[in-house]
Amino acid sequence: MSIDPFRVRVQGPLAPFAAGFAGELARQGYTPLSAREQMRLVARLSRWLALEGMDVEGLGASEVDRFVRTRRAAGPQLRSIKALRPLLAYLQSRGMVPPSPRATDDPADQLLERYQRYLAIERGLGKATADVYARMVHPFVRHRLSSDGRALDLAGLAATDVITFVVARCPQLSRGAASLTVTALRSLLTFLHVEGLIARSLAAYVPSVAGRRLAGLPKGLDCDQVQRLLMSCGRDTSNGCRDFAVLTMLVRLGLRAGEVAKLKLDDLDWRTGEILVRGKGSCIQCLPLPADVGEAVAAYLRYGRPRTAQGRTVFVRVSAPHNALTSAGVSQIVAAAGCRAGLGQIHALRLRHTAASAMLRAGASLPEVGQVLRHRRALTTAIYAKVDREALRTIARPWPGEVA
C-alpha cells in the first residue's frame, strides 16, 4: 500500500508508482484538486488490476478499454480514456507499459507513412503540412485496397480512376479543402511514379478546382475592432495576459498561428529588439520587434507564464499540464476573443490580413508588406493591392460627368 502526497491510498500493482506519479502531477502544474482526482483514478485502476489478477506489465490497450467500459457501467466517474492519458504516459516513460501500437500492418497506412517521409525529406515540407496532405489523399489510397484489405492495387491505376475520385470527392468539400485535395493528390501521384509503383505520372490528369486566384478580398479588422479585440482580454489574469500577448503579436507582426506556437524564448533578442520567426517550409527570418509587442510579451513572461519544465516555448497552456501551446490553441484564442468582443467568428488569418492592411494605410509598399509577411512570391502579396485605396485612386478613370 502507498499513500501519495495528495492523501489518496493506492493498493495493488500501481502502489509502487503512486508517489512518483503524484510528484509528476505537481511538477506539471496540476492543482491539488485535479491531482487528487487523478490519484483516485490510479487507486481505482490498481484495485481493478488486482481483482483481474494482472500486474502493470499486462496493462495493454485492450485492458485499458475494458477498465473504461467497467467504470462507465458503474457510474459517470470515467467517460473516456482521455482521463487515463497522464498515468499511461507516466508508466510508458518508466518503461512499464508499451506505447500504443500503430496500425502498421495496414498497407494503406504503410504507404501514407512512406509518402509523409518523402514529403519531409525530399520536398522539405513540415510535419504538420505532410500530415494534412496524407489526410487529404487517405480516401483515395483506401479506395485502392483489395477486397480482403491486404494489398493495394496501384499497378492498374488509370487516369479515369483519378478523375472519378476528384469528381466524386470535391463537391462534398469547401473550395479551399477541394483545392488542397487536388494539390495533395498531384503530389501523391508524383510520389507513386518516383517510387516506381505506377508506370507513369498521372499528376497531369488531376482536374483543377474552379476558382480564380486573387478573386477574393482580404477581410481585415478596422482600428476600432482591433481595440475591442485586445480590450476583451482581462490582463489581470494569467489567461488574459497570455491572450493579449498572442493577439498583439498576430495583429502587429502578421504572424501565422503556427509561427506564434513555435516561438522560443531564445528567439527573442531583447537587446537588439528583434524576433526570430520560424515560418513555413523550415524558413527562418528575423523581424524587428515593435515596442508594444515586446511589452505585451514581457508582461506575460513576468506575470502570466506558469512555471513549467516543458522546454523554452514562450506560450504554454494555462491549465495543467503546462505543455506548449499548439497552432490550434492559438486559433482558439483568436476565436474566443472575437466572440467576447462581439465580432463573431474570427480566424488567425484575418489578423494577418489586418496587419497587412495597417501597413498599407501607414504608407508601406507592397514589396515591404511582402517582406514582413515573408511571402516567397510577389503574386501572393498582390491581393493586398485591392485594399490600398490611395494607390487605386491614382489609376482610377474619372466618372463621366455632364460633358459626357
N, C-alpha and C positions, 0 to 999 in steps of 0.2 A: 504493500500500500504506500502511496505517496501523497503528500499534501503540498500543493503548489502555493506560491505567494498570494494567490487570489482566493485562498481558503476553500478550495474545491478538492475533495478526496477522490483520488483516482485509484481504482483497484483493477487488477488484471494485467494483461500483456502490455498495456500502454503506460503502466505506472512508472517504469524507469525513465520515460521520456517527458513526464508531466512538468517537472521543474524546468527542464531546458526549453520546452515549448512555451511555458509561461514567460520565461526571460526573453524569448524571441518576440513574443507579442508586445512586451513592454518596450523592446528596442525598436520595433516598427511603429510605435506611437499609438497603440490601441489604448483607449480609455479603460479604467478599471472595470466599468460595467460591461463593455464589449468583450474585454478579455475574459471576464468571468463566464460569460455565455459561451465563449469558445471552449473554455476548460470544462464546462458542464457537458458540452458535446463530446469532448475527449473521454470523460468519465462514462457516458452512455455507450460510446463505441467500444471502449475497453471491456465493459461488462458484457456487451453483446458478443465480443470475440471469445470471452471466457465461456459463455454459455454454448457457443458453437464449437468449442474445443479447438480454436485456432490461435496461432501466435501472430506476431506482427508481420513476419515474412509471408504469411498466407493472405495478407490484405491486398488482393488484386482488384481490378476494375469490376469484375462480376460480384465480388464480395461487398465492395462499397455500394454497388447498386442494390444489392439485397438488403443491406442495412438501411439505406434510404427508404426503400419501399416498406420496410418493417416500421420505421419511425413514422412514416406518413400514415400508416394504418392505425398507429397508436394515438395520433393527435397531430396538431398543427405545428409542433416544435421544429420540424425539419421539412422544408418544402422542396428543396433541390439539393443536388450535390455541391452546389457553389459554396455552401457554408463549410464544407469539409476541405476546401482547397488550401487554406493556410496550414492545416495539420498535415495533409498529404504532401505539400511542398516541403514542410519541415522534415518529415520522415524520409522523403526522397533525398534531401540534402545530406542526411545521415547514412544513406545507403541501405535503409531498412525496407523501403518499398520501391519496386522498379518503376521507372517513369511510364506514363500511359503509352501503350503501344500505338504506333501509327499504322494506318491501313496501307502497308507497302506491298501486300500481295495483290492488290487490285491493279491490273495493267493500265487502266486509265490514270490512276493516281501516280503510278511509276513514271508514265510518260510526261505528265504535267510537272513532276519534280525535276526531271531532266530538262524540260522546257524552261523552268524557272532558273535553273543553274545556267543555262545558255543565255538567258536574258541578263543575268547578273554579271557573268564573266565575259561573254562575247559582245554584248550590246551595252554594257555599263549601266543598266537600269538599277534603281534602288530596290530594296526588298519589297517595300510597300507597293511600288508600281508593278513589279513582277507578280506579286500576289493578285493584284487586280486583273492583270492580263490573263493569268491562269484561270481565275474565276469566270471571266467572260467567255472563254472558249471551253470551259468544262462541259457544258451540254453538247457541244459539237463532238468532243472526244468520246464521251459516254455513248453517243449515238452510234459510234463505230465499233462498239463491243459486240462480240459474238453472242449467240443465243445463250450459251452457258456462262458468259461473263468471264471467261478465262483468257481471251485473246482479243486483239484489236485488228480489225480488217482495214488496213491502210493501203495495201497494195492495189486494191480495186477502187481507190478514191478517185472520183472524176469531177470535172467542172460542174456538172449538173448537181452533184451532191452538195457542193459549196453553195451554189446559187439557191438551191432548195432550202438549205438551212437558214440563209440570210433572209429570204423572203418569208419564211415561217416565223423566225425569231424576232426580227427587228420591229414589226408592227406592234409587238407587245411591250416595247420599251420606249422610254422617252428619247428625244432626238439625241441628247448627249450620250445616253447609255448605248443607243444604237450605233452612234458614230464610234464610240470606244470599242464596241463589239467587233465591228468590221476591221478596225485597226489591229486589234489583238488577233483576229483570225488571219489577216495577211501575215502578221509576224509568225504565227504558229505554222502556217503553210510553208513559209521560208525555212523555218527550223526543220520541218519534216523533210524538205528537199536536201538541206545541208547534211542532215543525218543519214541520208540515203534510204529513208523509209518510203518515199514516193519517188517515182521516176523523174518527174519534172515539177517545177514550182507552179502551183495553182494560184499564187497570190494575185495575179493579174485578173483572175476571174471573179474576185470578190466584188460585188456591186458596191457602189458608193451610196451613202445616205444623203437624201435630198436636203439641201440647206446651203445657203451661200455664206462663205467666210466673211466676217466683219458685218454681217447683216444686222446683228443686234446693237443695242445701245447700252454702254456701261451705266449701271444704276448706282451711283454713289449717294452718300448722305450729305445733306447741306450742313452748314455750321451749327444751326440750332439743333438738328437731330444728333449730331456728334456730341454736343454738350449734354443733351438729355441722356444719351447712351452712357457717357462717362459718369454723370451725376447719379445714375442708378446704382452705382457700386458704393456700398457702405464702407468707406475706407477705415472705419474704426474697428473693423473685424478682420481676421486673417483672410477669410474668404474674399471679402470686398477689396482688401488691399492687393491681393493677387490678381483678381479680375480687372481692377483698374490698371495695373501694370501691363497685363496682357492686351487689353483694349487700346491703351495708349500706344503700345508698340505696333499693333496692327494698323491703327489709323495714321500714325505719323511716318512709319517706315514702309508700309505696304507689304509687310512680310506675309508669307503663306502660313497656314496653321501648322503645317509640319515643321517649318523653319523655327517657329516660336517654341514648339515642343522639343526640338533638338538643341536648343540653346544651352551652352555650358557656362559655368562660372568663369572658366578660363577664356571664353570668347569675348568677355567684356574688358576692354582696356580703359580703365578709368583715367589714367594719366594722360593719354593722348586723345581721349574722347572718341573712341572707335569701337565698333562691334563687328565680330566675325559671323557671317551668315552662312550656314551650311545648306545650300539650296538643292534643287533637283539635279539628278544625274551626278551626284558627288561633286558638284560645283561649289567652291568656297570663295567668297568675296568679302571684302572689308568695306563697311559703310560708316559714315560719320554718325555719332551717337548724339541726337539732339538733347538739349538740356532737360526738357520736360520729360522725355523718355527715361533719361538717366536718373532723374529724381524719383520717378514712379517706381523703377526697378530697385533703386537703392532703398526706398521706404519699405518695399515688400521684403527685401533681403534682411532688413534690420528688424522689422516688426511683424511680418506676416508669414515668413517661410518657417515651417516646423523643422525641428531637428530631425535629421534623417541620415541613415548610413547607406542610402541607395545611390551613392555617386555624387557627382558635381553638377547634376542637371539643375537649371535655375528654377523652373516651375515644376512643382510637385503637387500631389494630391493633398488636400486639406485633411480629409479623413484617412484614418489608418487602413491599410499600410501606406506609408508616405512614398509611394512609387512615383517615378517620373510621369508627368502629365503627357498624354498622348495627343496626337493631332485631333482625334475625335473629342477629347476633353477640351481642347482649345475651341473647337467649333461649338461645343455645348455651352461654353462661357459666353460666346457671342450671341447664341440663340437665346439664352436666359436673360442676358442684358437687354436684348431687343424687346422681349416680352415685358420686362419690368418698365422699360421706357415708353411702352405703348407704340412701338414701331413695327410690331408684327414679327414675322419670321425673317431673321437676318442671318446670312452666312458670312464666314470669314472672307470669302472672295469679294463680297460687297465692300468691305472695309479696305481692301486692296484697291478697288476702283475709287473709293473715296480719297485715298492718299494720292492717286494719280491725278484726279480732278483738282485737288487742292494745290498740287504743284503747278498745274497748268494755269490756274487762277492767279498764282503768285508770279507768273511770268516765265516759268521754265519751258524750255523747248521740248519737243517730242523725243529727240535723242537723249536729252538729260533725264526725262522721265523713264525711258527705257533702261538707262544705266542704273537708276535707283531700284527699279523693279527687276533688274537683272535678266532682261529679255535677251535671248540669243539672236533673234531676228527682228529687224525693224518693222516687218509686217505685223508682228504681234502688238507692237505699240501703236500702230496706225489707227486702231479702233478708237483711241482717245482723241483723235482729231475731231471726232463728231461732237465732243463736249467742249472743245476750245472755241467758244463763240466769238471771241475777239478776232481770232485768226480767220474764222469763217467769214466775218463781215468784210474782210479785205478782198475776198474773191466773189462775194455775192453780187449778182446783177441787180441794178436798180429796178424797183417795181414800176411798171408803166403808169404814167400819170395822165393828166388831161391832154398833154400834147399827143400821146399815143392814141 
